[in-house]
Amino acid sequence: MDDALLVTLIMVIGMFGLMAIGVSVSVSIGLPAAICLVLLQSNEQGIYTSAQKIYNGIDSFALLAIPLFVLAGTIMNSGGIAGRLIDLAKAMTGRTPGALAQTNLVANMLFGSVSGSALAGAAAVGSAMAPQQRKDGYDMPWAAAANVASAPSGMLIPPSNTLIVYALVSQTSVGALFVAGYIPGILWGLACAVVIWLYARKRPALAGAGFPTFPVFLTVLGRALPSLSMVVIVVGGIVFGFFTPTEGAAVSVVVATALSMAYGTVKVKDFYSILLASTRTSSVVIFLIGLSSILSFAMTYARVPQLIGEWMTTITDSKIVFLLIMMVLLLIIGIPLDATPAVLIFTPIFLPIAVQAYDIDPIHFGIIIVFNMCIAVISPPSAPVLFVGAKVAGVQVERVFKPLLWFYASLVVMLIIIQFVPALSLWLPGVLGLL
């Protein structure tokens, strides 16, 4: 049997078979890949190569940015920062139709820009907004859908751990990816805002109380500004070369700690639980990156990406058709996976094809993949953000599916626009000289 076909069969059957019986995603990726290397090489050589690839996969200074950003996000999630950002979002939405839902959206974008986590946004912002939305007569399954749909914007608006993972796999610039994520992240929010407006414009009771007076707005802005300044410091420092992404992540921990301590919402005794939660999250991600390195090597060793590329070019030489095929595959196959393993699995397969066969910029391609995965993490039945959003709203997950479909449709339309208008991803990095 051809080596590429053997690796593909073992990986597909092994990975999804193991996940179906409850094995962790990391092991479901690493074990079939190690078996492939044993069959392709020898027992001893395959085991040695697998161990070596795990070590090489996590032996990276840039990789330290992920646990540090996770720690910063955990500190902010515990530090009362979400409440200040919600107040600012409420002041910005005024009397717009569905003002509380629009506030939820803007707050998710603001909180995502400082925490980089869709789950953290859905939990922190959703739990704060749900009681007030219920009091104001919102249909809670719909309100939960609005929260769930808007939360992944934080995976596009930097700092984003998902973009860092893509940068590590693709060997592209973290700074360029961070800057490239701003416009697509804002467009994600705009797509959700349109759906909220269409829903609420026929429901006048859902309009907001109005814009605050200018002095009140300045007070609210002043309370939120220190939290937002972290984005300027960290992302600006990385983009303009004052420090590396890892050093920027360390700065974000220092700033988040200082803010939370100054707000009085985090005490020294709280750091044990904060560090423990951050370690659990980071260890899962790093272990996953290590094991996925075996997968990347096994596929490269068996020439899987090259053969898929040759097959794709025999089907079509059109960039448009290739992007549409890839979009459908990512949306379907990405549903049972979280964003990080999906990026680690799909990037080594599709990136060489996209760059070499279809001349797609790797920065633009990274935004396409992450945008796809942002949609996948809210796609039933196995979407983690969906479950968290339903839980904090106090509704059954099944009741959120129907209202979520409208957001889903608008986001798929926005994904198509992002795919076929590269300037939306590349204009800002180009202006700043990062390409």
N, C-alpha and C positions, 0 to 999 in steps of 0.2 A: 504494500500500500504506500502511496506517495506520502512523504514526511509531512507536508503541509496539511493534507487531508487527515492524516492520523492525529496531528496536534489539534486541529479544529474540532474533530469529533470528540476526542477525549476532553477538551476544554468545555465544549458546549454541554455534553452529557454529564460530565463530572461536576461542573460548576453549578448548573441549575438543579441537578439531581441532589447534590449535597445540601443546597439551600432549601430545597423542598422538604428535606427531612429535619431541618432545624439547625444545620451546621452553620457556624458563623461565616460571614461573607469572606473574611480574610483567609480562613482555612479552605473555603470552597474555591478560592482562586489559586492559592499556593499549592495545595496538594495535587490537583490534576496537572498543574504546570511542572511540578517536580517529577511526577510519573512520566510525563512526556520526555523530560531530559534523560531519565533513566533508560527509556526505550530507544531514544535517539543516540545516546552515547553508550554508557555501560552502567552497571549498578554503582560502582565506586565513583566513577567520573561524574555521573548524574547527581549523586548526593553531594559530592564536593562542590560542583558548580552551583547547585541550589543554595547551599550555605554561603558560598562566596557572593552570590547575587543579592541575598538578603542583607549581608553586611554592607556591600557596595551601595545598595539602595538607600540605606539610612545614614551612610557615612557622608553627610553633607552639612556644611555650615549653614547653608540657606534653609535647610529643613528645620533648624531651630526656630525659625520665624513662626511656624505653625503652633507649637505648644505655647509660645509666648503670646501670640494673638489670642489663642484660646483662653489663656489665663486672664488677659486684659478684658476679654468679653465676659468672662465669669464674674470678674470684679465689678464691671459696670452693671451687669444684670442684678447684682446684689446691692448695688450702691445708690439706688434711688435716681439713677440717671434717666431711666425710661419715663418717670413721671414729669420731669422737667421738659423733656422733649415732647411729650404729649401736650403739655400746656402750650408750648410754642406752636405745635401743629394746629391746635384748636384756635389759636389766635390768627393763624394764617388762613383757615378755611371759612371763617365768618358765617354768612348766611347761605352758603352754597347748598344746593339740594343734597340731602343725605350727609349733612355736615359732620356728624359723628363718625360715619363710615369713611368720609374723606379725611377726617382727623386720624383715624386708624391707619389709613394708607400713608399719609405724610409722616406720621410717627414711626411706622415701620421702616420707611425709607431713611429717616433721620437716625433711628436706632441701629438699623442695619449698617449705616455708614460708619458707626463707631464700634459696633460689635462684630460685624462681618458674618453673622449667623442668622439663617432663616428661622431655625428652631427657637433661638433666644428671642427674636422679634415676635414671633407668633405667641410665645408664652408670656413674655413680659408685657407687651403692648395689649395683647388680646385679653389678658386677665384684668388689666386696669380699665379697659374700655367696656367689657361685657356688662357689668352691673348698670352702668349709665345707659347703655344702648337698650337694655331690657326695660329700664324705667321709662325711657322715652318712646316705647312702643315699637321698637324694631322687631322684625321677624328674625329670631335668633339664628336659625339655620342660614339665612341669607347673610346676616352680620358675620357669622363664623366664616362663610365662604369669602367675604371681602377681606377678612383678616388673613386667611390662609393664602389667598391669591396675591396679596401685597407683600407678604413676609419675605419671599425669595429675592426681592430687589436688593437685599443686603448681600447676596452672593455675587452681585454684579458691581455694586457701588463699593469702592475700596474703603478700607483694607479688606480683602476677601481671601479666606483660606483656600477656596476652590481655585481661584486664579493663581495662587502661589503653587498649588499642586500641579496645575497645567504648566506653569513656567518651569518647574523642576523636570517634568517629563519631556517637555518639548525643547528645553534649553533656550527659552526666550527670555526677554527682559521683564522682570516683575514690574518695574516702574512703567514701562510702556503698556503692559496689560492693565495695570491699575488705572492709568489715565484713559485707556480705551474703554473701560467699563462704565465710565460716567454717563455718556449719552445713552447707551442701551439700557442702563439702570433707570434713568429718568423716563425713557420711553416705556419701560415696563410699568412704571407708576402711572404714566399717562393712559396706557391701555386699560388699567384697572379703574382709573378715575372716570373714563368715558362710560364704562359699564355702570358704575355707581350713579353717575348723573342720569343716565337713561332710566334706571330703576326708580330713582327718588324724585324725578321732576314731576311725576304725577301723584306724589305723596307729600303735599305741602307741610304736613305735620312733622316731617323729618328734617326740615330746614333748621339751620343753626340759629343761635340767639343774636348773631351779628358780630361785627368786628369790634374789638375793644378800643378804648380811647388810646391815643398815641402814647401818653405816659404809661398806661397799663401795658401796652405792647412792649415798650422799652424795658419795663421791669421783667416781663416774661422772657424777652430775648436775652437780657442780662443774666438771668438764672440759667438759661440753656447754653449760652455762648461758651463757657469754659469747657463743656462736654464736646461741643462742636469743634472747638479749637484743636482738639486732639487729632481730628482728621487732617486739618491744615498742617499741623506739625509733622505728623507721621508720613502722610502721603507726599506732602511737599518736600520733606527731607529726603525721601527715597527718590522722587522724580528728579530733583535738582542735584542729587549726588552728595548731599551732606552726610548721609549714612546709608548703609546697606539695608535691605529688607529685614534682616535679622536684628540689626541695631535699631531699626525703626520699631520693630515689635517690642524690643526691650524698653524703648522710650514710651510706647503705648501703655505698658504695664506700670511704669513709674507715674505717668500722668493719671491713669485710671485710679491707681492707689491713692494718689494725692487728692484727687477730686472726691473720691468716696469717703476718705478720712475727713476732709474739710466739710463735707455735707453732714457728717456725723452718722451716716447710715451703715458704715462698716467699722467694726471694732477689731482690735488686734486679735481677740479670741476667735473671730469669724474666719480668719485666714486658714485655719486648719481645714475646715469644710470646703473653703474655696479652692485651696490647693489640691485637696483630694478629688473634688469634682473635675478640676482641670486636668489632673493627671490621668484620670480614667478616660476622659474624652481624647486627650492627646495620645495616650498609649494605643488606643484603638486605631487612630489614624496612622500613626507611625508604623505599627505592626502591619497594617494593610499596605502601606507603601513598600515596606520591605518584601512582603510576599508577592506583591504585584510585579516586583522586579524580576522574579523568576518567570512570570508569564511573559513579560516583554522580551526577555532573552530567548525563551523557548520559541516564540513566534518569529523572532528575527532569525534564529538558528535554522528554522524550518522554512524560511522565506515566505511566511504567510502574508505579510503586507504587500510584498512584491507581486505575488500571485493574485491577490485580491485586486491590486491595482491594474494588472494586465487584464483581468476579467472585466473590471469596470470600464476600461478603455475600449474593450471589444463591444460592450453594450452601447456606450455613447462617448462621444468626444466633447459633449456639451457640459460646460461648468454648471449651467442651470439644472440640468437633469441630474447630475451628480449630487448637487446640494439637496435637491428634493428627495432623492433616494436616501441619502445619509440622514436627513431630517426625520423621515418616517422610521428608519431603523433605530435611530437614537431615541425617539419618543416611545417606541414600542419596547425595545430591549432595556431602556433605562428605567422603566416603571418598577421592576423588582429590585433595583439597585439604588443605593444612596449616591449622591453626587460625586463624592471622592473616588469610590471604586469605579464608577462609570467613566470618569475622566482618565483614571489610570489604565483601564482596559481599552477604551476606544481610541485614545490619542495615538498610541504606537501603531494602530491599525490604519487609521484614516489620515493622519497628518502627512506621512510620506506621499500618499496618493494625491492629497489635496495640493501639496506644494509642487511636486514633480510633474504630475500629469495635468493638473488644471491651473497651475500658477496662482494659487490662493495664498494670500499673505498669512503667515503663521499666527500673527497677532489677531487678525480678523477671524481666523479659523478657531482660535481659542475662545473668543467671545461667542461664536456660533455654538460651540460645544457646551459652554457653561450656560448659555441661554436655554439650550435644549434641556440640560439637566435641571435647571430651575423649574421648568414646566414639569419634568418628570417627578420631582419631589412633592408636587401637589396632585399628582395623578393617582386616582384610586386603582387597585385596592390597597397598595402597600406604601402609601406616601406618609412619611413621618410627620411632616408639617401639617398634613390634613388631620391626623389623629390628635396632635397637640392643640390645633385650633378648635376642633370640636370639643375637646375636653374642657378647655378654659371657658368656652361659651356655654357649657352645660347642656349640649345637645348630642344626639346619637350621630355617629359618623355618616350613616346611610342618608340622613336627612340633609346633609350638606352637599351631597353629590349633585343634585339637580341645579341648585343656584350656582354651583361652582362651574357648571358647563359653560355659562355665558362668559365668565372670566377666562376660562380655558380657551374658548374660541377666539376671543380678542387677543390673547397672548400668542396663539399660534399665528394669527395674522401679523402681529408685530415681529415674530420670529422670522417670517418670510421676508418682511421688509428689511430687517437687520441683515439677513443672509445676502440679499441681492443689491443692497446699497452699502458697499464696503466703507464709504466715506463716514458713515455713522460711527464706525469703530475706529477708523484710522485718521480722521481729520485732526482730532485733538492731539494725539501723539505726534502727528506730523508737524503741527504748529509748534510744539515744544521741542522738536528736534530729537525725538526718541526712536524714530524708525530708522 
